[in-house]
Amino acid sequence: MYILVIFAFLGEISGETYFYCQEKRNLTLSCGKSAAKDNKIVWYAARESLETFHLIDCPSESTAECSSEDTQHNLNPKCVSDGLLFFALQRGGMFACGTIPDENESKTRPLFSNVTHCQHYNFFIVAIINQTAENNVFVNSAKKLETDCTIEDGKNITLVCEFQMRKPGQISVMYWIRSTNRSECLFSVSFLPPLSYNTHCCVDEKIKNRVLNNTVLDEKKVENQLTILNVTDSDNGTYLCVVNAWSEGKHVWRVASKVYLQKRKKPTPSFYYMPVYATTGVIVGIIFIIGLACLISKKKIKLQGTPSAHHARDQGATEMPGDECSPYAMSFRNDIQCNEMPYSLVTRSFEGPNGASTMTSSSTASGIVSANEIHTVYVLANK
C-alpha cells in the first residue's frame, strides 16, 4: 500500500518549501514550466546533514540520466521536462531548484541562511517512510500521533513533539511544517552538537516573530514545544513534526506528531442565547406597556376637551326643602353675544337679560311641575 501526501503544487520559482511524504516508489519533482521559458533550471541535492547542497548535472536532452557530484548517494535521477524523475527512491532527502542566466551561476550553492536564496530557490523535503528502518532507529511512542485542536482567535497555542532514539548521540534534524494549499517550514532544529535552529529550512521572518521554541534534550529523548502567538485564520491547517536521522548511509524518517488546527471565533455572550419563551415574554411586555401608555394619553386628551362634571353652584339660588335637585348649571356654553348660562328647577325669580322677571308657577308646590311650567332663566357669568 502506497501512502502519498503532497502538500503543494509548484508553479513558479518563488522561494517556497514543499513537503512530500510517501513509501518507496517513483517520484517526480517539478520546478515549474514557466520558470524554464527564458533561463536554465538547475537542481541541487543536500548531503547527509540536509544543510549543504551539491549540484545535480542534468543534460538538456529529455529523459537523459543525471550525474551527481556526490556519487556515494547514487541518486541517479532522470531528466524530465522541467524536473527530475526518481525511480524507487529509498532514502529521500532535501532538494532545491533555481533558474540561472548562464552556466557560471550554477556553481552557487543554496543556503538556508541566505535570505536572497530563500526567495529565489524552491526547496523540496522528501520523506520516504520505511517502517523497518524507522523501528531500528526510533523507539515507538505510546502517545497519540494525531491531535485535533480548536482555539479562539487571538489566543496562543503550543504544539508538542516527542521522540526517542535507540542510540545516544544520533545525528538528526527535526522540522515543524504547516500544510494547507502549500507547505511552510515554521521551525527546524539540528541535534548535531551544538544545537542549531532554523539552519535546515527557510523560515519567513513574519513567522519567526510569532513563534517561540522550547527544546529539552537528553541522551536519547527529545521533547520540543512550539508556541504560535496570536492565532488567526491564516494559521489553520495541519502541523507536522517530521524527524530525519542519518543511519547506516541513508536517511530515516518519522512523522512524530500531527496536529489539525482550526481557529474558532470568539464566544458569543450568553445573553444572546436567551430562551425563545423569555424573548417572546419581553416583546409582549414591551407591546403591553406601549399600548397602556397610548390608552392613558388618549384618556387625558379626551378629558381636556370634555366639560367639567362639576361647576360652581349659583350662590344666589335657593334650594327647595326636600328636593333632591340642586340649581347646578347643566352646560358651560358661553353665548357669543352675552355671557349667559341656562339653569333649570329654579324656585325663585331672577332677572333675565332684558330685566324681565321670570318665576315658576305656584302650582309647583306639590313638587310636580308640568313641562309647560318649567322656565329657563339666565344668569350672567363672569368671564
C-alpha contacts under 8 A as a table, 3 or more apart, distances in Angstrom:
res1	aa1	res2	aa2	distance
2	Y	22	Q	6.88
2	Y	23	E	5.81
2	Y	24	K	7.90
2	Y	25	R	7.91
3	I	21	C	7.58
3	I	22	Q	5.09
3	I	23	E	5.99
4	L	20	Y	7.40
4	L	21	C	5.90
4	L	22	Q	4.54
4	L	23	E	7.27
5	V	20	Y	5.98
5	V	21	C	5.29
5	V	22	Q	6.46
6	I	9	F	7.75
6	I	19	F	6.51
6	I	20	Y	5.09
6	I	21	C	6.86
7	F	18	Y	6.62
7	F	19	F	5.94
7	F	20	Y	6.82
7	F	179	S	5.91
7	F	180	T	6.82
7	F	181	N	6.49
7	F	182	R	5.61
7	F	183	S	5.69
8	A	18	Y	5.95
8	A	19	F	7.33
8	A	180	T	7.94
8	A	181	N	5.83
8	A	182	R	4.31
8	A	183	S	6.01
9	F	182	R	7.18
10	L	13	I	7.72
10	L	30	S	6.68
10	L	31	C	6.41
10	L	32	G	5.94
11	G	31	C	7.18
11	G	32	G	4.65
11	G	33	K	7.14
11	G	34	S	7.15
12	E	31	C	6.79
12	E	32	G	4.89
12	E	33	K	7.36
12	E	34	S	6.11
12	E	35	A	5.71
13	I	16	E	7.42
13	I	31	C	6.65
13	I	32	G	6.79
13	I	35	A	6.29
13	I	98	G	6.74
13	I	99	T	7.95
13	I	120	H	6.44
13	I	121	Y	6.27
13	I	122	N	5.82
14	S	119	Q	6.04
14	S	120	H	5.76
14	S	121	Y	6.78
14	S	122	N	6.65
15	G	117	H	7.54
15	G	118	C	5.17
15	G	119	Q	4.01
15	G	120	H	4.88
15	G	121	Y	4.86
15	G	122	N	4.89
15	G	123	F	7.50
16	E	118	C	7.56
16	E	119	Q	7.53
16	E	121	Y	7.23
16	E	122	N	4.98
16	E	123	F	6.26
16	E	183	S	7.72
16	E	184	E	7.49
17	T	122	N	5.99
17	T	123	F	4.71
17	T	124	F	5.85
17	T	125	I	7.49
17	T	183	S	5.94
17	T	184	E	5.92
17	T	185	C	6.75
17	T	201	C	7.87
17	T	202	C	7.44
18	Y	122	N	7.81
18	Y	123	F	6.18
18	Y	124	F	4.80
18	Y	125	I	6.15
18	Y	182	R	7.02
18	Y	183	S	5.22
18	Y	184	E	7.27
19	F	124	F	5.85
19	F	125	I	4.81
19	F	126	V	6.04
19	F	127	A	7.74
19	F	183	S	6.33
20	Y	124	F	7.44
20	Y	125	I	6.20
20	Y	126	V	4.79
20	Y	127	A	6.05
21	C	126	V	6.10
21	C	127	A	4.73
21	C	128	I	6.04
21	C	129	I	7.11
22	Q	25	R	7.64
22	Q	127	A	6.48
22	Q	128	I	5.26
22	Q	129	I	5.85
23	E	128	I	5.21
23	E	129	I	4.76
23	E	130	N	6.51
24	K	88	A	5.58
24	K	89	L	5.79
24	K	90	Q	5.56
24	K	128	I	6.08
24	K	129	I	7.03
24	K	130	N	7.47
25	R	87	F	6.67
25	R	88	A	4.30
25	R	89	L	5.96
25	R	90	Q	7.80
26	N	85	L	7.27
26	N	86	F	5.50
26	N	87	F	4.49
26	N	88	A	4.77
26	N	89	L	6.24
27	L	85	L	5.84
27	L	86	F	5.12
27	L	87	F	6.65
27	L	88	A	7.55
27	L	89	L	7.12
28	T	83	G	6.86
28	T	84	L	5.57
28	T	85	L	4.40
28	T	86	F	6.20
29	L	83	G	5.34
29	L	84	L	5.25
29	L	85	L	6.57
30	S	82	D	5.93
30	S	83	G	4.28
30	S	84	L	6.71
31	C	35	A	7.20
31	C	41	I	7.68
31	C	82	D	5.99
31	C	83	G	5.75
31	C	97	C	6.36
31	C	98	G	7.63
31	C	122	N	7.38
32	G	35	A	5.48
32	G	36	A	7.10
32	G	82	D	6.37
32	G	83	G	7.86
33	K	36	A	5.38
33	K	37	K	6.97
33	K	82	D	5.87
34	S	37	K	5.68
35	A	38	D	7.29
35	A	39	N	7.05
35	A	41	I	7.47
35	A	99	T	6.90
36	A	39	N	5.43
36	A	40	K	5.92
36	A	41	I	6.13
36	A	82	D	6.77
36	A	99	T	7.34
39	N	99	T	5.68
39	N	100	I	5.79
39	N	101	P	5.46
39	N	102	D	7.93
40	K	99	T	5.40
40	K	100	I	5.65
40	K	101	P	6.77
40	K	102	D	7.65
41	I	82	D	7.27
41	I	97	C	6.71
41	I	98	G	5.58
41	I	99	T	4.46
41	I	100	I	6.59
42	V	55	L	7.79
42	V	56	I	7.48
42	V	57	D	7.76
42	V	58	C	7.77
42	V	97	C	5.52
42	V	98	G	5.44
42	V	99	T	6.00
42	V	100	I	7.13
42	V	106	S	6.70
43	W	55	L	6.30
43	W	56	I	5.39
43	W	57	D	7.38
43	W	58	C	7.68
43	W	95	F	7.33
43	W	96	A	5.78
43	W	97	C	4.46
43	W	98	G	6.80
44	Y	53	F	5.91
44	Y	54	H	5.46
44	Y	55	L	4.59
44	Y	56	I	5.21
44	Y	95	F	5.60
44	Y	96	A	5.05
44	Y	97	C	6.16
44	Y	109	R	7.95
45	A	53	F	5.32
45	A	54	H	5.53
45	A	55	L	6.56
45	A	56	I	6.71
45	A	93	G	7.60
45	A	94	M	6.06
45	A	95	F	4.50
45	A	96	A	6.45
46	A	49	S	7.32
46	A	50	L	4.95
46	A	51	E	6.22
46	A	52	T	5.45
46	A	53	F	4.12
46	A	54	H	6.22
46	A	93	G	6.81
46	A	94	M	5.27
46	A	95	F	6.03
47	R	50	L	5.40
47	R	51	E	6.99
47	R	52	T	6.01
47	R	53	F	6.05
47	R	54	H	7.21
48	E	51	E	7.99
48	E	246	W	6.59
48	E	250	K	7.66
48	E	251	H	7.41
49	S	52	T	7.01
49	S	246	W	7.77
50	L	53	F	7.67
50	L	93	G	6.89
50	L	94	M	5.92
50	L	200	H	6.62
51	E	111	L	7.61
51	E	112	F	7.55
51	E	199	T	6.96
51	E	200	H	5.34
52	T	109	R	7.73
52	T	110	P	7.64
52	T	111	L	7.07
53	F	95	F	7.97
53	F	109	R	6.06
53	F	110	P	6.61
53	F	111	L	7.99
54	H	68	S	7.59
54	H	69	E	6.33
54	H	70	D	7.20
54	H	109	R	6.95
55	L	68	S	6.39
55	L	69	E	6.20
55	L	106	S	7.77
55	L	107	K	7.65
55	L	109	R	7.74
56	I	66	C	6.62
56	I	67	S	5.91
56	I	68	S	4.70
56	I	69	E	6.75
57	D	66	C	5.49
57	D	67	S	5.20
57	D	68	S	6.10
58	C	64	A	7.38
58	C	65	E	7.00
58	C	66	C	4.47
58	C	67	S	6.67
58	C	78	K	7.80
58	C	79	C	6.07
59	P	62	S	7.75
59	P	64	A	6.22
59	P	65	E	7.44
59	P	66	C	6.58
59	P	79	C	7.19
60	S	64	A	7.69
60	S	79	C	7.89
61	E	64	A	5.66
61	E	79	C	7.60
62	S	79	C	5.80
62	S	80	V	5.48
62	S	81	S	6.20
63	T	78	K	5.42
63	T	79	C	4.75
63	T	80	V	5.25
63	T	81	S	7.95
64	A	78	K	5.69
64	A	79	C	5.42
64	A	80	V	7.88
65	E	76	N	6.58
65	E	77	P	6.20
65	E	78	K	4.61
65	E	79	C	6.26
66	C	76	N	5.92
66	C	77	P	5.67
66	C	78	K	5.75
66	C	79	C	6.52
67	S	71	T	7.97
67	S	76	N	6.32
67	S	77	P	7.86
68	S	71	T	5.90
68	S	74	N	7.78
68	S	75	L	7.55
68	S	76	N	7.42
70	D	73	H	6.11
70	D	74	N	7.69
71	T	74	N	5.33
71	T	75	L	7.95
75	L	86	F	7.53
75	L	89	L	7.81
76	N	86	F	7.36
77	P	84	L	6.02
77	P	85	L	5.36
77	P	86	F	4.79
77	P	87	F	7.15
78	K	84	L	5.65
78	K	85	L	4.93
78	K	86	F	6.56
79	C	82	D	7.73
79	C	83	G	6.19
79	C	84	L	4.97
79	C	85	L	6.29
80	V	83	G	5.29
80	V	84	L	5.67
80	V	85	L	6.43
86	F	89	L	5.80
89	L	92	G	6.40
89	L	128	I	7.58
90	Q	128	I	6.42
91	R	127	A	7.57
91	R	128	I	5.85
91	R	250	K	5.62
91	R	251	H	5.09
91	R	252	V	6.80
92	G	125	I	7.81
92	G	126	V	4.91
92	G	127	A	5.23
92	G	128	I	5.22
92	G	251	H	6.60
93	G	125	I	6.11
93	G	126	V	5.24
93	G	127	A	6.63
93	G	251	H	6.84
94	M	123	F	7.16
94	M	124	F	5.65
94	M	125	I	4.76
94	M	126	V	6.18
95	F	123	F	5.75
95	F	124	F	5.01
95	F	125	I	6.65
95	F	126	V	7.89
96	A	110	P	7.63
96	A	121	Y	6.46
96	A	122	N	5.51
96	A	123	F	4.41
96	A	124	F	6.07
97	C	121	Y	5.68
97	C	122	N	5.47
97	C	123	F	6.77
98	G	120	H	6.62
98	G	121	Y	4.87
98	G	122	N	6.60
100	I	103	E	7.23
100	I	105	E	5.90
100	I	106	S	6.64
101	P	105	E	7.14
102	D	105	E	5.83
102	D	106	S	7.51
103	E	106	S	5.50
103	E	107	K	7.90
104	N	107	K	6.07
105	E	108	T	5.80
106	S	109	R	7.73
110	P	114	N	7.82
110	P	117	H	5.90
110	P	121	Y	7.34
111	L	114	N	5.37
111	L	117	H	6.28
111	L	118	C	7.58
112	F	115	V	7.34
112	F	117	H	7.02
112	F	118	C	6.29
112	F	199	T	5.99
112	F	200	H	6.27
112	F	201	C	5.62
112	F	202	C	5.35
113	S	199	T	6.33
113	S	202	C	7.48
114	N	117	H	5.29
114	N	118	C	6.39
115	V	118	C	5.09
115	V	119	Q	6.45
116	T	119	Q	5.16
116	T	120	H	6.40
117	H	120	H	5.17
117	H	121	Y	5.74
118	C	121	Y	5.76
118	C	122	N	7.57
118	C	202	C	5.77
127	A	253	W	5.93
128	I	252	V	7.56
128	I	253	W	6.51
129	I	134	E	7.72
129	I	252	V	7.57
129	I	253	W	6.06
129	I	254	R	7.09
130	N	133	A	5.50
130	N	134	E	6.01
130	N	252	V	7.44
130	N	253	W	7.59
131	Q	134	E	4.97
131	Q	135	N	6.15
132	T	135	N	5.32
132	T	136	N	6.49
133	A	136	N	5.16
133	A	137	V	6.56
133	A	252	V	6.52
134	E	137	V	5.35
134	E	138	F	5.82
134	E	252	V	6.06
134	E	253	W	6.57
134	E	254	R	6.68
135	N	138	F	5.36
135	N	139	V	6.52
135	N	140	N	6.95
136	N	139	V	7.89
136	N	166	R	7.42
137	V	165	M	5.96
137	V	166	R	5.64
137	V	167	K	7.44
137	V	245	A	7.75
137	V	247	S	7.55
137	V	252	V	7.62
138	F	163	F	7.32
138	F	164	Q	5.80
138	F	165	M	4.59
138	F	166	R	5.60
139	V	163	F	7.35
139	V	164	Q	5.42
139	V	165	M	5.81
139	V	166	R	5.89
140	N	164	Q	7.85
141	S	163	F	7.05
141	S	164	Q	7.95
144	K	147	T	7.28
145	L	256	A	6.65
145	L	257	S	5.04
145	L	258	K	5.98
146	E	257	S	6.28
146	E	258	K	4.70
146	E	259	V	5.75
146	E	260	Y	7.66
147	T	258	K	6.32
147	T	259	V	4.76
147	T	260	Y	6.14
148	D	259	V	5.86
148	D	260	Y	4.77
148	D	261	L	6.30
149	C	259	V	6.91
149	C	260	Y	5.91
149	C	261	L	4.91
149	C	262	Q	6.29
150	T	261	L	5.87
150	T	262	Q	4.85
150	T	263	K	5.48
150	T	264	R	6.40
151	I	155	K	6.86
151	I	157	I	7.41
151	I	231	V	7.81
151	I	261	L	7.71
151	I	262	Q	6.63
151	I	263	K	4.91
151	I	264	R	5.72
152	E	155	K	5.72
152	E	231	V	7.55
152	E	263	K	5.67
152	E	264	R	4.87
152	E	265	K	5.65
152	E	266	K	5.64
153	D	230	N	7.15
153	D	231	V	5.66
153	D	232	T	5.59
153	D	233	D	7.67
153	D	263	K	6.15
153	D	264	R	6.17
153	D	265	K	5.76
153	D	266	K	6.22
154	G	229	L	7.69
154	G	230	N	4.20
154	G	231	V	4.99
154	G	232	T	6.30
155	K	229	L	6.79
155	K	230	N	5.01
155	K	231	V	5.58
156	N	227	T	6.78
156	N	228	I	5.64
156	N	229	L	4.55
156	N	230	N	5.32
156	N	231	V	5.98
157	I	227	T	5.51
157	I	228	I	5.39
157	I	229	L	6.79
157	I	231	V	7.39
158	T	225	Q	6.26
158	T	226	L	5.43
158	T	227	T	4.10
158	T	228	I	6.34
159	L	225	Q	5.58
159	L	226	L	5.04
159	L	227	T	6.20
159	L	259	V	7.56
160	V	223	E	7.33
160	V	224	N	5.83
160	V	225	Q	4.65
160	V	226	L	6.49
160	V	257	S	7.59
161	C	223	E	5.84
161	C	224	N	5.18
161	C	225	Q	6.49
161	C	241	C	6.27
161	C	256	A	6.44
161	C	257	S	5.66
162	E	221	K	7.52
162	E	222	V	5.69
162	E	223	E	4.50
162	E	224	N	6.38
162	E	256	A	6.71
162	E	257	S	7.59
163	F	221	K	6.00
163	F	222	V	5.54
163	F	223	E	6.81
163	F	256	A	6.42
164	Q	220	K	5.42
164	Q	221	K	4.20
164	Q	222	V	6.09
165	M	168	P	6.77
165	M	170	Q	7.02
165	M	220	K	4.96
165	M	221	K	6.36
166	R	220	K	6.74
167	K	170	Q	6.13
167	K	220	K	6.53
168	P	219	E	5.06
168	P	220	K	5.01
169	G	192	L	7.85
169	G	219	E	6.40
169	G	220	K	7.13
170	Q	191	F	7.89
170	Q	192	L	7.77
170	Q	220	K	7.89
170	Q	245	A	7.10
170	Q	246	W	7.72
171	I	191	F	6.16
171	I	192	L	5.34
171	I	245	A	5.79
171	I	246	W	5.93
172	S	190	S	6.21
172	S	191	F	5.50
172	S	192	L	6.67
172	S	243	V	6.99
172	S	244	N	5.42
172	S	245	A	4.17
172	S	246	W	6.36
173	V	188	S	7.13
173	V	189	V	5.84
173	V	190	S	4.48
173	V	191	F	6.06
173	V	200	H	7.95
173	V	243	V	5.77
173	V	244	N	5.23
173	V	245	A	6.53
174	M	188	S	5.56
174	M	189	V	5.41
174	M	190	S	6.52
174	M	241	C	6.98
174	M	242	V	5.73
174	M	243	V	4.42
174	M	244	N	6.39
175	Y	185	C	7.14
175	Y	186	L	7.64
175	Y	187	F	5.84
175	Y	188	S	4.46
175	Y	189	V	6.79
175	Y	240	L	7.83
175	Y	241	C	5.69
175	Y	242	V	5.14
175	Y	243	V	6.37
176	W	185	C	6.09
176	W	186	L	5.49
176	W	187	F	5.21
176	W	188	S	6.37
176	W	239	Y	6.85
176	W	240	L	5.69
176	W	241	C	4.74
176	W	242	V	6.48
177	I	183	S	6.74
177	I	184	E	5.58
177	I	185	C	4.57
177	I	186	L	5.75
177	I	187	F	7.39
177	I	239	Y	5.70
177	I	240	L	5.17
177	I	241	C	6.56
177	I	242	V	7.56
178	R	183	S	5.76
178	R	184	E	5.17
178	R	185	C	6.44
178	R	186	L	6.94
178	R	237	G	6.51
178	R	238	T	5.65
178	R	239	Y	4.48
178	R	240	L	6.33
179	S	182	R	5.97
179	S	183	S	4.64
179	S	184	E	6.49
179	S	237	G	5.75
179	S	238	T	5.12
179	S	239	Y	6.32
179	S	240	L	7.81
180	T	183	S	6.36
180	T	236	N	7.72
180	T	237	G	5.29
180	T	238	T	6.77
184	E	203	V	7.78
185	C	188	S	7.69
185	C	201	C	6.43
185	C	202	C	6.63
185	C	203	V	5.82
186	L	203	V	5.75
186	L	204	D	7.72
186	L	207	I	6.66
186	L	208	K	7.51
186	L	211	V	7.95
187	F	197	Y	7.46
187	F	198	N	5.71
187	F	201	C	7.54
187	F	203	V	6.69
188	S	197	Y	5.68
188	S	198	N	4.67
188	S	199	T	6.84
188	S	200	H	6.07
188	S	201	C	6.64
189	V	195	L	6.81
189	V	196	S	5.61
189	V	197	Y	4.45
189	V	198	N	6.04
189	V	199	T	7.26
189	V	200	H	7.42
190	S	193	P	7.92
190	S	195	L	5.55
190	S	196	S	5.23
190	S	197	Y	6.50
190	S	199	T	7.65
190	S	200	H	7.61
191	F	194	P	7.09
191	F	195	L	5.16
191	F	196	S	7.22
192	L	195	L	6.06
192	L	196	S	7.90
193	P	196	S	7.94
196	S	199	T	6.51
197	Y	200	H	7.86
198	N	201	C	6.08
198	N	202	C	7.25
198	N	203	V	6.99
199	T	202	C	7.79
203	V	207	I	6.89
203	V	208	K	6.79
204	D	207	I	5.33
204	D	208	K	6.38
205	E	208	K	4.99
205	E	209	N	6.48
206	K	209	N	5.45
206	K	210	R	6.83
207	I	210	R	5.24
207	I	211	V	6.27
208	K	211	V	5.40
210	R	228	I	5.77
210	R	229	L	5.12
210	R	230	N	7.54
211	V	226	L	6.77
211	V	227	T	5.59
211	V	228	I	4.83
211	V	229	L	6.31
212	L	226	L	5.79
212	L	227	T	4.99
212	L	228	I	6.64
212	L	229	L	7.93
213	N	224	N	7.33
213	N	225	Q	5.91
213	N	226	L	4.83
213	N	227	T	6.44
214	N	224	N	5.79
214	N	225	Q	5.12
214	N	226	L	6.54
215	T	222	V	7.33
215	T	223	E	5.87
215	T	224	N	4.43
215	T	225	Q	6.38
216	V	222	V	5.89
216	V	223	E	5.18
216	V	224	N	6.30
217	L	220	K	7.54
217	L	221	K	6.08
217	L	222	V	4.73
217	L	223	E	6.57
218	D	221	K	5.54
218	D	222	V	6.64
228	I	231	V	6.72
231	V	234	S	7.99
231	V	235	D	6.18
231	V	263	K	7.18
232	T	235	D	5.54
232	T	236	N	7.57
232	T	263	K	6.77
233	D	236	N	5.75
233	D	263	K	6.23
235	D	261	L	7.68
235	D	262	Q	7.99
235	D	263	K	7.59
236	N	260	Y	7.98
236	N	261	L	5.43
236	N	262	Q	5.11
236	N	263	K	6.18
237	G	260	Y	6.08
237	G	261	L	5.51
237	G	262	Q	6.83
238	T	258	K	6.92
238	T	259	V	5.72
238	T	260	Y	4.62
238	T	261	L	6.19
239	Y	257	S	7.98
239	Y	258	K	5.62
239	Y	259	V	5.00
239	Y	260	Y	6.35
239	Y	261	L	7.40
240	L	255	V	6.83
240	L	256	A	7.67
240	L	257	S	5.77
240	L	258	K	4.67
240	L	259	V	6.59
241	C	255	V	5.87
241	C	256	A	5.50
241	C	257	S	4.94
241	C	258	K	6.42
242	V	253	W	7.22
242	V	254	R	5.86
242	V	255	V	4.55
242	V	256	A	5.92
242	V	257	S	7.35
243	V	253	W	5.72
243	V	254	R	5.22
243	V	255	V	6.32
243	V	256	A	6.78
244	N	251	H	6.39
244	N	252	V	5.61
244	N	253	W	4.63
244	N	254	R	6.60
245	A	251	H	5.73
245	A	252	V	5.19
245	A	253	W	6.55
246	W	249	G	6.69
246	W	250	K	5.73
246	W	251	H	4.77
246	W	252	V	6.28
247	S	250	K	5.56
247	S	251	H	6.30
247	S	252	V	6.76
255	V	258	K	7.39
268	T	272	Y	6.91
269	P	272	Y	5.92
269	P	273	Y	7.85
270	S	273	Y	5.50
270	S	274	M	7.44
271	F	274	M	5.59
274	M	278	A	6.51
274	M	279	T	6.55
275	P	278	A	5.32
275	P	279	T	6.42
276	V	279	T	5.15
276	V	280	T	6.11
277	Y	280	T	5.00
277	Y	281	G	6.08
278	A	281	G	5.09
278	A	282	V	6.32
279	T	282	V	5.21
279	T	283	I	6.38
280	T	283	I	5.15
280	T	284	V	6.18
281	G	284	V	5.15
281	G	285	G	6.03
282	V	285	G	5.10
282	V	286	I	6.24
283	I	286	I	5.19
283	I	287	I	6.31
284	V	287	I	5.11
284	V	288	F	6.15
285	G	288	F	5.08
285	G	289	I	6.23
286	I	289	I	5.21
286	I	290	I	6.22
287	I	290	I	5.17
287	I	291	G	6.12
288	F	291	G	5.10
288	F	292	L	6.09
289	I	292	L	5.11
289	I	293	A	6.13
290	I	293	A	5.15
290	I	294	C	6.25
291	G	294	C	5.14
291	G	295	L	6.25
292	L	295	L	5.08
292	L	296	I	6.25
293	A	296	I	5.22
293	A	297	S	6.13
294	C	297	S	5.09
294	C	298	K	6.14
295	L	298	K	5.11
295	L	299	K	6.27
296	I	299	K	5.11
296	I	300	K	6.33
297	S	300	K	5.21
297	S	301	I	6.37
298	K	301	I	5.17
298	K	302	K	6.24
299	K	302	K	5.11
299	K	303	L	6.17
300	K	303	L	5.19
300	K	304	Q	6.21
301	I	304	Q	5.24
301	I	305	G	6.63
302	K	305	G	5.36
302	K	306	T	6.36
303	L	306	T	5.14
303	L	307	P	8.00
307	P	331	S	7.98
307	P	332	F	6.97
308	S	311	H	6.81
311	H	328	Y	7.10
311	H	329	A	6.78
312	A	328	Y	7.44
312	A	329	A	7.94
313	R	327	P	6.81
313	R	328	Y	5.53
313	R	329	A	7.34
314	D	317	A	5.63
314	D	327	P	6.85
314	D	328	Y	7.01
317	A	327	P	6.73
317	A	346	V	7.45
317	A	348	R	7.50
318	T	327	P	7.84
318	T	346	V	7.89
318	T	347	T	6.91
318	T	348	R	7.23
319	E	323	D	7.40
319	E	325	C	7.98
319	E	326	S	6.24
319	E	327	P	7.18
319	E	347	T	7.41
320	M	323	D	5.47
320	M	347	T	7.04
323	D	326	S	7.70
325	C	345	L	7.58
326	S	345	L	7.72
327	P	343	Y	6.87
327	P	344	S	6.75
327	P	345	L	6.52
327	P	346	V	6.74
328	Y	343	Y	7.09
329	A	332	F	7.18
329	A	341	M	7.02
329	A	342	P	6.86
329	A	343	Y	5.56
329	A	344	S	7.99
330	M	342	P	7.15
330	M	343	Y	6.51
330	M	344	S	8.00
331	S	341	M	7.11
331	S	342	P	7.24
332	F	341	M	6.80
333	R	340	E	7.83
333	R	341	M	6.83
334	N	338	C	7.44
334	N	339	N	5.34
334	N	340	E	6.13
334	N	341	M	7.08
335	D	338	C	5.34
335	D	339	N	5.36
335	D	340	E	6.04
336	I	339	N	7.28
339	N	380	L	5.82
339	N	381	A	5.63
339	N	382	N	7.49
339	N	383	K	7.49
340	E	378	Y	5.91
340	E	379	V	5.66
340	E	380	L	5.07
340	E	381	A	5.88
341	M	378	Y	5.69
341	M	379	V	5.82
341	M	380	L	6.95
341	M	381	A	6.94
342	P	376	T	6.23
342	P	377	V	6.08
342	P	378	Y	5.34
342	P	379	V	7.28
343	Y	346	V	7.25
343	Y	376	T	6.04
343	Y	377	V	6.00
343	Y	378	Y	6.73
344	S	374	I	7.42
344	S	375	H	7.08
344	S	376	T	5.93
344	S	377	V	7.33
345	L	374	I	7.19
346	V	349	S	7.61
346	V	359	M	7.62
346	V	360	T	7.17
346	V	377	V	7.88
347	T	359	M	7.07
347	T	360	T	6.39
348	R	359	M	5.86
348	R	360	T	7.19
349	S	357	S	6.06
349	S	358	T	5.24
349	S	359	M	4.58
349	S	360	T	7.66
350	F	357	S	5.76
350	F	358	T	5.87
350	F	359	M	7.28
350	F	377	V	6.88
350	F	378	Y	7.68
350	F	379	V	7.85
351	E	354	N	7.52
351	E	355	G	5.07
351	E	356	A	5.46
351	E	357	S	4.90
351	E	358	T	6.63
351	E	377	V	7.83
351	E	378	Y	7.61
351	E	379	V	7.90
352	G	355	G	5.15
352	G	356	A	5.30
352	G	357	S	6.32
352	G	358	T	6.97
352	G	377	V	6.26
352	G	378	Y	5.55
352	G	379	V	7.14
353	P	356	A	7.37
353	P	378	Y	6.79
353	P	379	V	7.77
358	T	375	H	7.51
358	T	377	V	6.69
359	M	375	H	7.33
360	T	364	T	7.32
360	T	373	E	6.37
360	T	374	I	6.51
360	T	375	H	6.60
361	S	364	T	6.02
361	S	373	E	6.44
362	S	365	A	6.11
363	S	366	S	6.89
363	S	369	V	7.47
364	T	367	G	5.40
364	T	368	I	5.73
364	T	369	V	5.22
365	A	368	I	7.39
369	V	373	E	6.22
369	V	374	I	6.93
370	S	373	E	5.35
370	S	374	I	6.82
371	A	374	I	5.49
372	N	375	H	7.79
